[in-house]
Structures are given as structure tokens and as C-alpha cells.
Amino acid sequence: MARWMLNSWPLLLLLVAASQQARLPPVEDVVQLETKGYQALSGSFETREDNNSEDNYRLPNNTVPIAYNVELWTQVHNGTRNFSGSVTIDLQVLEASNTITLHARQTENFEAILQSKDSATSAPISLNVNYENTREFLTFKPVDDTISFAKDSNWTLSINYTGLLRNDMGGFYISTYTDDSNVVHYLATTQFESTNARHAFPCYDEPAKRANFTITIHHDPSHNAISNMPVNEAESSNGKTVFLTTPKMSTYLIAFIVSEFESTGGELNGLPQRVFSRKGKQDQQEWTLWSGLVVEASLEKYLGVPFALPKLDQAGIPDFSAGAMENWGLATYREQYMWWTKETSTINLKTSITNIIGHEYAHMWFGDLVSLKWWTYLWLKEGFATLFSYESNDIAFPEWNTYQIFHVSDYNSALINDASISTPMSHYVQTPNEISGRYGTISYAKPASVLYMFKNAFTDAVFRRGLNRYLTQNQYNSTDEWNLFASLQEAADELGLKLPAGVPDIFSSWSTQAGFPLLTVERNYETGTFTIKQQRYLNDKDAANEATWHVPINCASASNPDYRNTTASHYLLKVKELTVSDVQISKDDWLILNKQSTGFYRILYDEENYRLISQGLLEQPYAFHTRNRAQLMHDAYRFVDTGRLSQATLFQLMAYLRNEDQYAPWSTANSILTIYDTYLRGDVNYVHFREFVIELVENIFNKLGVNEIPGEHYLNNYLRVTLVSLACQVGSPKCYQQSHEKLQDSLNNGAPIEPTLRTQAYCAGLREAEDTTFNLVVTNLLNSNDATDRSTYISSLGCAQNADQLKRFVAYSIDDTNNLSYSERTSVLSAAYTRSEAGLTASLDFLEANWKAYGDLGTGTQKPLDSALRGIASSVVSESQKNRLNALVDTVRTNGAEYLADNTETAVQANMKTNFDWLDVHRDPVINWLVAYRTNGSSSLSASTFAILAMFVTLLLCRFN
């Protein structure tokens, strides 16, 4: 399934840059687009054993399925949830037994008989049925105790049953939508991964239990049915749809939809593709159809393995919790991830749609053609799908430079999430809940990053040859990681790649242990050599750990700034330390490890090398690869945040940004600078930070402006959003002026605002707007019936800086004469207090006078006042704000305790403490550096010189205070 960024991609892309939190935030697992499984749970679990104990959730291995014939009857067209089913399973006995055990969930009224396939004259065998709810085991045993099933015997098990279409978007479930005429339409659809096929029909619901499936669906003639395979026209009739038999496949990949959907279609390289969704949306499906055609062709060409089925469909589902699902031959999505038009949709959504298609289509090979032996190896399909969501896009649309997006999203989210206690990529689980807990960063973004590392370290040719072998040797079968490693080793041997250790040893050091390395680089400036030390990177720098990896490395330098060859030139072979003496680096040259930032690790350099890098960035920024420029800042911020590096080094690295014009570095910088802005905006010396950021952003802002430019580079659309947000956030006069003029032109003259820039145009345009513009947006809010537009208006009105405008805006939350919904009313304050110090002040002013009225917005268990106080606490960064909030909480606790939770005070104090702890550590070093920088008026000083100046400024400040 696709992760997605719905943040991401909410991607759709996951743009860490939007964070207002105290740190570069981890991209939480909840943002995975694919939330497949029994329940959306996360967490780590104790290692289990696959044995025959009573708490073992694995099916006994005494029988295996060969083929299924599934027949279903549904009347979903009128909203009926009841359905009935019949499944006939051809099976083989592997171990002599007198029982057959399958999975079943939320189905009942089972009737079953068994017939021998080895004897044409044998009589049907009556069966007793036993159901164990905990493990969802459906066990059949002959009524006649003397009957048993011999090893290697073959049988046909026939089961009739009934069920209820679920309403929780799992299994075989009902979905609805309302058309433009306000008519409700019903459909039945499926979401089986990871353990929900058992809801639609009793089955061996494990990924390695592959079999052939023939699906038949009885439905009202007003509806149509689609499934993994094409319709068997000879066997179908009006109201009965029979599908051709599938190849051997896993149960969780079966899908069928009964609906009134309509489709658009196309064909490329002989493979027909269709896109299905509700009537009236076909004109918005063109981009999805085109993307599907070219992405499939890109994957097929790269892998050298043709798509295995005779057709490939996509369908958009109104209610779909998984986000996207790779059913073989019938990929399904949330419908909003399929619709795109140039006039109304953002560039981000366009990219996201194609990325998601790349993810799901990659599964047609990784997970579908070749499946998993068990969910231990979930990464073996999700990691590949995540990587190829970018690789397929890079092949199909090279002008997108999509690996910059990969870098600031999945790559960095993996580094962030894997920096604390976590589980390895390969981790054994059993229960449905445990399996669902694996759908997160460790199964998606991290393995994608590790695979990308070896794609580069081993060379693309070896990687590609290895994948071709893996897929062709294991097609229609199930594998574990060792099958992959063997295929890559064969490819390396065939192409003459000499490795210092075997692929299984190298790769398993990354898949079977948690975490990733921190490489500490210490240079010998006299001899030109350097030493690399490794240990596991943890947020707690003092935590002891002995983990080591087989780490592929390479390097570039000022004298040799060549990033084209990303093959590993050296390996750190699970040892703590390595001295590299065959690469001579001049003492005046900077040194960069990890060309193009393809390796999955962080790098901490010595102080002198950071000075040389900073100087090199100032003098010749494009001597550093784009992704290396981004990662230098990302790593440095993490090192500052964990006490490994000084603020001076970080800010000196960022000083080069005045000459930066690429998306990945600016996205990273925006994330960092937004955090500092959040903390420093209430400081008396905030002006120094403000002017520093304006200086950095001015050149590129002047180049891009606030309007899209026809024919510009694709990623400039992303970059402009980042720059407008940052420049206006810190009060750039040019950003204020241009954004305000753009918004005025739209409101007064009807000039269109590009969809990608709509949110930024409104927010930035309202920061210093006169009352006329502000009032027009308020009017648009109150007159709009579009939920998305209303959300944009509320969020943007909170960007205002004028005290009177903010006072009126926050008061709308309790004005019962307007038409705001409850969720809209309770979003007003957060729109203000998260945007600026003025918004925070206005929110405190408002609640001090109206806390009871705001608390009364809630009904039942809703406590909007409690939520507001906690949220405001996360934005408090000055003593005056802190004192006001404490007094307000005391007042509410004394006079309206019913509006608060039991732990409100504790939560409020904890949130504020987090902020003040940050300020205690970071405020003075940052302000001192900025004062020295602004006083000097130049970014040409070294980091050490800045440190001396900062100390001098500190002494002066102490003297005058």
C-alpha cells in the first residue's frame, strides 16, 4: 500500500517544512498513506516464535490451497449490507491429519462438505465446524471420527456462509457517495490487506498460501462488477459477472467492486488500462490514466519483466481508509488521489498522484508477482514500492527531479524516525494487530532508503540485474530477504563487481538490526588522510551502543567535486573505525562523504572541515551536489538539537543560502528556520533573526516572486511555495507587498490565483492587509459552501497581524449569528496563535474575556477550551505569555473546572517547559551569533571568528545588563 503523504503526499508530499514544532518533527507513522491491516496500530512487539503453541496465530501447515472458486450474492444497490457466499477450495494434504483449518472473520451460518479429488466415486464427507474467535480459526473435522486425510491426498472443500458488508472500510464493505442531484449511491468494495480477505470468504489468509482464484458475483443489473481479471464474457450474464481465473496469488490481493462506476481507458505496449470512479468525474481522471500508462511502461522497462496479467485497472473509492491498495490488476485509491485538473488542482497533487501510482504499480511486481513468505518481510514489498514510486517517476518524468522530493520526504523521515528505539526492518510478528503495527516508516521509508543506498553503492547495473533475477526466479512464489540477497550476489558476480564481503552479510547488517550509523570523520590535515568512526545514531548522544554496519562510503573534495559516480569506493566492514589513506585530501580542501547523499547515515565532521565546507558553500555552492547541500543542513540541525554541534556551525552553513535556488536545500532550510522563528519571534532581539532570513531569501525571492512563470523548472512550483511562506513569515516587505497585491487583484478583479499558491497567497496577502481586503475574505468565508475553501479562508485570516482584525477574527469562534460549524469554530484560535506573536496575544486577550463562552461550544465529551489552552501552551515563548496563560488556567480551574481535563495543568506546564528548555539551551548562542553576524555585515567570517565575536557580544550584554 502507499504511504501517503498526505502529508505527502498530505502528499500529499510530506513536507517537514510546514512544522511549527520545537524540532524538525518526525514524520509519524500515521501519515503513511497505506494504513492496511486489521487495525491501525503502531509500536514494537516482543519477538515471537512460530511453533504449535495455543497462542500461535499461524495456520497449521498440514494442508495448502490449490484453487478457489468464490461466488458472492449482494444487493448493495439498495443499501443492503447482508450478503451470502459460497467458496469451493481445492486443497492438498501435506501432513496426515483429520482436520482442515482456515481463517474466517465476522461470517457465520457455515455449511461444509468435503469431496475427494483422487477418487471419482467417493461420497461427500460431512463435516463438523468449529470456530475459534481469538485466532479466527475455522476448523473442519469429519463427523465420522474414523476418517482422516492421508499425506499427499487431494480434496475439494465446499463452504456456504453468510456475512454482513462492513462499514469500517475493511474486508468486504459498503461505501456511499452523494451525487450532484443529492442522490445517495451505494457500492460494495474490498480492502483485504493484511488479514481481511477472511471476511469475504473463508480462506488460508496468509501471504505465502498462493492459489488460483475464480470469482463470480451476483448483483443487480443496475450495477457492474470489476475484479483482478477480465470478465469471462462466455460465462457471464445480466446481473451475474464471472471473471477469468487468476494466476497463483495471495488472498490479500484479491479485489472486487460492485458499483455504478464509469471508466476511461487507454492502451500502451499492448496492455489495456482503465480508470474507474463515480459518474461525472471522468474528465478529472485523464492525468491518472496517463500516469498509469507511462509509469507501468517505465517499471516494465527498468525491471525487464513484463506485467503478468492481461489488463490493469485503477478505481477511486469514496470511503477508503487504506489510502491506496495494490490489488493485482485492480489498484484502488481514495478517490481524491485520482482526480486532477490544471484549473483547480495543485502541482503537489499532480506529483502525488503519479507517485502513488508508482508505488502501487511497483507492487504488481514486488508483492504481487513475488509475494512474502510472511509479514516479517513486509519491507521487502513496501520498501521496493516506496523506492520505485520515485524511480518510476524519474524515468517517466525526468524533468521533475523527483529524487529531491524523495530526499526531503521519505529519506529524512526515515532518519528521523529511526533515531530512537525502533525495530529492525525484518521483525517477526503474528497477530493481526502486530502485523498492522509494521505499516510505518520502518517498512516503507527506511528500506526504500537502504535499497537506494545499495542501488548506488553496487551500481545501478548490478541492482537492476539482481532485481530481474529475483523476480524471474521467484515469480508466482513467495520469498524472504535471503532470496533477494542471493539474486543481488549473483548479479554482482556476473558483472564483475568485487565486494569486500558477501551481499548477504552486507545487506543483512541493515535489515536485521534497528537504527543506522553515525559516521564521525576526523581529518589529519598534515597527511591528507581521514578516519571514520561508526556508532548507532541515537537522539540521546550519551546512550551506549555497540551496533556496527557494513557501511558503503565514497567522497568528494574541493579539488575533485565530482558526484557522478556514486559507487562505494570503500566499506566500513562492521568495525568501529577505518582510516582512509588512499585518498589524499589537501589541508585547504573541504571533504564531503556520501556523494549525492545516497547512503543511509548521518555524518559529523571535525570543526575545521565544517569551516572549509561553509567557506566553500559561500564561494562556490554548486561545487556541492544539491542533495548534499540539503543534508549538510539537516544533519547539522540534528547535531545541534542533540548537543553534538554548535549553533555557530549550523548558522554559518546556512549563510550560503543567499545563492541557493534549488528546492531540497530550501525545503530543509525552511524547516529549520521556521522552528527558530517560532521560538524567537517574541524575543527583543528577534529583528536580527528576521533580517538574517530576509537576506538569505531575498535573491531567490526576487527571481521567483509570487506568481508562477510559464516554462519554469517543475520544482520551482514547490520552491515558490516554500519561499513565500518563509519570507512572509519573517516579515519580508517585498513578500508582503507582492502577496497583498496578488490577493487584492483576485478579490477585486477576479484575477485567478494558481491552485498551488492559493493557500500562501491568502495567508501572505492578509498579513498586512487593510480592512477592506480582510473583510472581503471574511465575506467569502461566510458565503462559501465549499469545505476546502472555507478551511483556507479560516487558516489565512489567522495570518493577519493587525490587532483589531485579529480581535474580530477570534471572536467569530463564539458568534452564534454566523454559519461556522463546530470544527470551524474550534480551528479559529489555532489559526491565529500558531501564526504569530500577535495572533497568540489576540487569543489570550479573547480567552481571558470569553473563556466560558468558548468552553460552552463543546457538548458531551468535547472540551474545546482544554484543547485551546494546551495548544496555546505549545506556542508560548516569553515570560509574559507564560504568566498570562498560567493565570488564565488558574481562573478556569477555579471557576469552570468542568471545561478542563484532569491533567490540563500538567499538560500546559509540560508544553511550556519544552519551549523554555529549548530557549535556555539555544537562545543565547543563536542571538549572539546573529548579533555578531549583523554587526559584521558579512558572511565571510569563519565559524571560529563568529564564536569569538559572539563571546565578546555576550560580555558586553552582561556588562550593560
C-alpha positions, -999 to 999 in steps of 0.1 A, spaced: 0 0 0 11 36 -5 23 56 24 9 90 18 19 118 25 -10 131 28 12 148 43 25 138 14 18 135 -1 -10 152 26 14 144 -4 3 145 -4 41 152 0 54 151 33 69 185 37 86 186 70 90 223 63 54 231 74 62 222 110 57 247 138 71 223 164 101 226 186 122 203 165 123 191 130 94 167 136 95 131 130 72 121 102 49 100 123 37 66 110 1 79 110 10 98 78 16 66 59 -9 66 31 -13 29 35 -28 21 68 -35 -15 59 -44 -42 84 -68 -52 110 -64 -21 130 -42 10 126 -19 3 155 18 11 159 45 1 183 71 -26 188 64 -61 200 83 -89 217 98 -114 193 76 -145 188 83 -180 177 64 -199 151 55 -230 169 25 -252 177 15 -235 209 -20 -224 216 -11 -187 212 4 -193 178 -16 -173 152 -1 -191 122 -22 -216 104 -11 -252 108 8 -264 77 -10 -297 73 -29 -285 42 -24 -260 14 -48 -244 -11 -45 -250 -48 -75 -232 -62 -106 -212 -50 -139 -207 -67 -156 -178 -49 -193 -169 -55 -210 -140 -39 -245 -126 -38 -251 -89 -29 -280 -65 -31 -258 -35 -23 -275 -14 -49 -303 -6 -24 -280 -3 6 -285 -39 18 -255 -50 39 -263 -87 40 -245 -109 16 -242 -146 11 -213 -166 -3 -200 -199 -14 -164 -209 -17 -150 -241 -31 -114 -248 -23 -92 -274 -40 -65 -284 -14 -37 -308 -9 -28 -325 24 9 -321 33 8 -340 66 -16 -367 76 -44 -351 96 -81 -353 104 -87 -315 104 -86 -287 79 -81 -252 94 -88 -219 75 -94 -183 86 -128 -166 88 -139 -133 102 -174 -119 110 -191 -145 88 -215 -173 100 -240 -200 91 -213 -223 78 -223 -254 59 -195 -276 46 -188 -308 28 -156 -324 16 -151 -344 -16 -120 -364 -26 -104 -354 -58 -84 -386 -60 -115 -408 -64 -143 -400 -88 -166 -424 -70 -161 -413 -34 -190 -400 -14 -191 -364 0 -179 -363 36 -200 -344 62 -180 -320 84 -183 -306 119 -174 -269 120 -156 -252 149 -148 -215 151 -122 -200 175 -128 -163 177 -94 -153 191 -73 -166 163 -101 -166 138 -96 -202 131 -123 -221 112 -117 -258 116 -134 -286 98 -134 -322 110 -152 -352 96 -184 -361 115 -171 -397 112 -141 -399 136 -126 -427 116 -120 -406 86 -86 -389 82 -67 -373 53 -36 -390 41 -4 -372 32 -4 -360 -5 -42 -366 -9 -63 -340 -27 -97 -327 -17 -124 -302 -26 -138 -283 4 -172 -266 -3 -185 -240 22 -217 -219 22 -219 -190 46 -235 -156 51 -220 -122 61 -226 -85 65 -209 -58 45 -187 -40 69 -190 -2 74 -154 4 87 -137 3 53 -121 -32 59 -128 -66 43 -158 -67 21 -175 -34 29 -202 -9 19 -194 26 7 -216 55 -4 -215 88 -22 -240 116 -29 -241 129 -65 -248 165 -76 -285 158 -75 -283 148 -39 -290 112 -46 -272 86 -25 -254 58 -43 -242 25 -28 -213 3 -37 -195 -27 -23 -158 -29 -24 -128 -46 -7 -97 -39 13 -81 -72 23 -45 -63 33 -33 -76 56 -58 -100 71 -92 -91 58 -98 -115 29 -111 -139 55 -141 -116 60 -153 -120 24 -148 -158 22 -131 -185 44 -96 -189 32 -59 -196 40 -53 -159 47 -15 -159 48 6 -143 20 26 -174 11 -6 -195 7 -9 -187 -30 -36 -202 -52 -57 -196 -83 -90 -178 -79 -121 -177 -99 -145 -150 -88 -183 -149 -95 -205 -120 -83 -243 -118 -85 -256 -82 -84 -284 -60 -95 -282 -53 -133 -280 -15 -125 -245 -21 -111 -214 -35 -127 -186 -56 -112 -148 -55 -117 -121 -76 -102 -84 -86 -107 -90 -103 -140 -111 -95 -171 -147 -106 -173 -153 -141 -187 -179 -130 -212 -190 -165 -221 -200 -174 -185 -214 -140 -175 -250 -128 -179 -272 -98 -169 -267 -95 -131 -240 -122 -130 -204 -114 -136 -178 -142 -138 -141 -134 -141 -113 -153 -157 -91 -174 -133 -62 -156 -118 -26 -169 -117 -14 -182 -83 -17 -153 -59 -21 -143 -23 -55 -138 -7 -49 -102 4 -45 -91 -32 -80 -103 -43 -104 -74 -50 -138 -68 -64 -161 -38 -67 -198 -37 -73 -208 -2 -83 -222 22 -109 -187 35 -117 -178 46 -152 -143 43 -167 -119 59 -192 -93 37 -208 -62 36 -229 -35 12 -240 3 12 -242 26 -16 -253 -4 -39 -257 -16 -36 -221 -51 -21 -217 -57 1 -187 -88 17 -173 -96 42 -146 -130 38 -127 -148 63 -105 -182 77 -98 -201 92 -127 -193 127 -137 -157 126 -128 -142 110 -159 -128 144 -172 -107 146 -140 -92 111 -145 -70 119 -175 -39 125 -155 -43 93 -136 -48 73 -168 -18 89 -185 4 84 -154 -7 48 -152 3 41 -188 37 57 -186 46 45 -151 38 9 -159 59 11 -190 88 26 -170 87 -1 -144 85 -29 -170 114 -14 -189 136 -10 -158 129 -44 -144 129 -63 -177 99 -83 -165 65 -79 -183 33 -72 -163 18 -106 -157 -20 -100 -161 -40 -92 -193 -53 -59 -180 -46 -33 -154 -73 -11 -138 -75 17 -112 -105 26 -92 -113 56 -69 -133 47 -38 -153 73 -18 -146 58 16 -111 42 17 -91 42 48 -60 25 34 -52 54 10 -42 31 -18 -40 -7 -24 -21 -28 -49 -47 -55 -57 -31 -73 -86 -46 -59 -117 -70 -36 -98 -53 -9 -78 -77 11 -56 -73 46 -41 -91 72 -22 -109 90 -49 -93 124 -42 -59 108 -51 -72 102 -86 -88 135 -97 -67 163 -111 -73 193 -133 -49 221 -143 -75 247 -134 -83 236 -98 -56 213 -86 -21 219 -72 12 207 -87 18 189 -54 -13 168 -60 -2 161 -96 31 148 -84 15 129 -56 -10 111 -79 19 99 -100 40 89 -70 11 69 -55 5 51 -88 43 44 -90 40 29 -55 10 7 -62 22 -3 -97 56 -13 -83 37 -37 -61 25 -55 -92 60 -70 -92 71 -66 -56 43 -82 -35 20 -95 -63 41 -114 -88 65 -122 -60 50 -123 -25 62 -126 10 68 -158 30 55 -139 60 48 -104 73 83 -104 89 95 -92 55 69 -65 49 97 -42 39 105 -65 10 75 -52 -8 68 -18 8 104 -7 6 106 -15 -31 73 1 -38 83 33 -20 117 34 -38 101 27 -72 74 53 -66 102 78 -72 123 57 -97 93 52 -120 85 89 -118 121 98 -125 121 76 -156 87 88 -168 92 125 -159 129 132 -156 123 169 -157 107 166 -122 140 159 -105 119 137 -82 147 125 -60 149 159 -44 113 152 -32 124 118 -20 153 134 -1 132 159 19 104 134 25 109 96 28 147 97 32 148 123 60 116 109 76 134 75 79 164 91 95 142 110 120 120 80 130 149 55 132 169 77 156 151 64 187 142 29 200 128 10 170 126 -25 155 146 -39 126 132 -39 91 129 -77 94 109 -84 125 87 -114 133 50 -107 142 20 -129 144 -14 -113 154 -34 -91 131 -27 -62 154 11 -69 154 11 -71 116 -7 -38 113 19 -22 136 45 -29 109 29 -5 85 51 25 91 84 42 84 105 11 92 87 -9 65 84 19 39 108 49 40 137 32 57 140 1 34 134 24 4 164 45 16 185 14 23 177 -1 -11 185 33 -27 219 32 -10 227 -2 -24 213 8 -58 241 34 -59 268 15 -39 265 -17 -60 259 3 -92 226 6 -109 235 -22 -134 241 -47 -106 209 -36 -88 189 -39 -119 203 -73 -129 197 -85 -94 161 -75 -93 154 -91 -127 168 -124 -114 149 -120 -81 116 -115 -100 120 -141 -127 134 -168 -104 106 -164 -79 76 -153 -99 43 -167 -87 60 -177 -55 69 -163 -20 103 -152 -7 122 -138 22 151 -114 23 177 -141 16 163 -148 -18 168 -111 -26 204 -111 -13 212 -142 -33 199 -126 -65 220 -95 -59 250 -116 -52 246 -134 -85 243 -101 -103 274 -88 -87 294 -119 -96 281 -118 -132 290 -82 -137 324 -84 -120 316 -62 -90 342 -70 -64 328 -66 -29 348 -69 4 321 -91 18 291 -111 5 259 -93 -3 240 -113 24 265 -102 51 265 -65 39 227 -62 34 216 -81 65 236 -58 87 209 -32 77 178 -54 77 182 -74 109 192 -47 133 175 -14 142 189 20 136 216 34 113 251 47 117 266 80 127 299 84 109 323 107 127 350 120 104 383 132 117 409 145 93 447 145 95 454 178 78 491 171 76 490 136 60 458 142 39 441 111 54 409 108 74 395 84 99 359 73 100 343 61 133 308 45 134 283 40 161 245 39 161 229 74 158 205 80 186 189 112 197 204 106 231 241 111 223 252 96 256 233 63 251 258 34 249 256 12 219 278 -12 202 260 -16 168 280 -16 136 271 -20 100 287 -28 66 288 9 55 294 18 19 312 52 15 326 75 -11 338 111 -11 342 143 -30 365 172 -22 372 208 -33 399 195 -57 376 168 -70 340 179 -68 327 150 -90 294 135 -78 285 114 -109 299 81 -97 280 70 -65 295 35 -63 311 27 -30 348 33 -31 353 20 5 334 -1 30 334 2 68 331 -36 74 312 -38 108 342 -23 125 343 7 148 369 26 129 386 29 95 414 51 83 413 61 46 448 67 34 445 61 -4 425 94 -10 448 123 -4 429 155 6 448 188 7 446 206 40 429 235 24 403 214 7 369 206 21 359 169 23 323 155 17 314 119 23 283 102 8 281 117 -27 245 128 -36 235 118 -1 226 83 -12 239 65 19 215 60 48 235 75 76 245 109 92 280 124 91 296 145 117 328 163 106 355 179 126 353 217 133 380 227 107 363 207 79 330 224 87 348 257 84 361 247 50 327 234 39 310 267 50 336 287 31 332 265 1 294 269 1 298 307 2 323 308 -26 311 280 -49 279 265 -37 274 244 -68 306 225 -62 284 206 -37 256 184 -50 221 196 -44 212 168 -20 245 171 -2 238 208 4 204 199 18 217 171 40 246 192 54 220 215 70 196 187 80 224 167 98 238 199 114 204 209 128 200 174 143 235 176 157 227 210 173 195 197 187 212 167 203 242 186 217 268 174 191 274 206 173 274 244 179 247 268 167 275 289 151 284 260 128 248 254 117 241 291 110 274 295 92 265 266 70 231 282 62 247 316 54 253 304 18 216 302 11 215 337 -4 229 319 -35 207 288 -34 180 282 -60 171 245 -55 141 230 -38 157 204 -15 181 227 3 155 254 7 129 229 20 154 218 46 163 253 55 127 264 57 121 236 82 149 247 104 143 284 101 106 280 108 114 263 141 138 291 151 112 317 141 86 300 163 109 303 194 125 337 187 95 357 174 88 370 210 125 380 217 136 416 220 164 407 195 141 390 170 150 417 144 184 401 140 169 368 131 143 384 108 169 404 89 192 373 86 164 353 70 153 381 47 189 385 35 191 348 27 158 346 9 160 379 -10 178 368 -41 158 338 -49 125 355 -39 133 383 -64 139 357 -90 107 337 -85 82 362 -70 47 352 -60 34 342 -95 41 311 -115 62 315 -146 53 296 -177 80 271 -187 99 273 -155 115 242 -138 89 219 -123 103 221 -88 102 259 -89 65 254 -81 74 237 -48 102 262 -42 80 292 -46 55 279 -20 84 274 4 99 308 -2 66 328 0 57 310 33 91 317 48 97 352 35 63 365 46 65 346 79 95 367 89 81 399 75 98 405 42 84 438 29 86 426 -7 67 394 1 41 414 20 37 438 -9 36 413 -38 13 389 -19 -11 416 -9 -13 429 -45 -19 394 -58 -47 388 -33 -63 422 -40 -62 416 -77 -80 384 -72 -106 397 -48 -113 429 -67 -107 420 -103 -113 383 -104 -77 375 -114 -71 338 -109 -47 325 -82 -28 295 -92 -41 265 -72 -6 256 -59 -2 291 -45 -37 296 -32 -30 289 5 2 310 5 -14 338 -15 -42 342 10 -21 339 41 7 361 29 -17 386 14 -36 391 47 -5 397 69 -6 434 63 -40 438 46 -62 468 51 -97 463 64 -113 462 30 -93 431 19 -97 415 53 -135 420 52 -138 406 17 -121 373 28 -145 372 58 -174 376 35 -161 349 12 -158 326 42 -194 331 54 -208 328 18 -189 297 7 -204 262 7 -171 246 -2 -154 230 28 -119 233 13 -123 270 5 -137 277 40 -108 259 56 -84 280 35 -101 313 45 -101 305 82 -64 294 81 -55 325 62 -74 350 83 -53 339 112 -22 352 94 -34 388 99 -10 409 120 -35 438 127 -47 437 163 -82 449 155 -86 424 127 -74 396 149 -97 406 177 -127 404 153 -115 371 138 -111 352 170 -145 365 182 -161 346 152 -155 314 172 -183 322 196 -205 344 174 -237 323 170 -251 346 143 -226 332 117 -227 299 100 -194 284 112 -195 247 121 -182 234 154 -149 222 138 -145 255 121 -152 275 153 -126 255 172 -100 260 145 -101 298 146 -79 302 176 -52 278 164 -52 296 131 -42 327 150 -19 316 178 2 293 157 9 321 131 25 349 150 30 366 184 2 390 175 -21 360 170 -11 345 203 -17 378 221 -51 381 205 -60 346 215 -50 352 251 -70 385 251 -100 367 238 -100 338 262 -93 360 292 -126 377 285 -146 349 269 -133 316 283 -167 304 295 -184 311 262 -157 293 243 -159 264 267 -196 262 261 -190 254 224 -184 218 235 -210 192 241 -208 158 256 -171 149 259 -159 178 238 -136 202 257 -126 229 232 -113 252 259 -90 225 272 -76 219 237 -71 256 231 -51 260 264 -29 231 256 -23 244 220 -15 279 232 10 265 257 29 249 228 33 284 213 43 303 245 79 315 243 80 345 267 76 350 304 48 375 299 29 350 278 36 323 303 23 343 332 -9 352 314 -16 316 304 -9 304 339 -33 330 353 -60 320 328 -57 283 336 -60 291 373 -91 311 367 -108 284 346 -98 257 371 -113 278 400 -145 289 382 -151 263 354 -132 231 361 -158 212 341 -143 227 309 -109 211 317 -95 176 318 -79 163 350 -44 167 336 -48 201 319 -24 220 342 2 192 339 0 192 301 1 230 299 32 232 321 49 204 302 43 221 268 56 254 280 86 237 297 96 221 264 97 256 249 116 272 277 141 243 279 149 249 243 153 286 249 175 280 279 199 260 257 197 276 223 185 312 226 218 329 237 241 311 212 217 319 184 211 355 193 248 361 199 258 347 166 231 367 148 242 399 165 278 393 156 267 385 120 246 416 116 272 437 133 299 425 110 276 427 80 293 399 62 291 361 60 328 357 51 340 352 86 348 317 98 328 299 123 356 303 149 357 340 143 320 343 148 323 324 180 348 349 193 326 378 183 296 361 199 315 358 232 325 394 230 289 405 224 278 383 253 302 400 277 290 435 265 254 425 270 261 411 305 280 443 314 252 466 303 225 445 319 
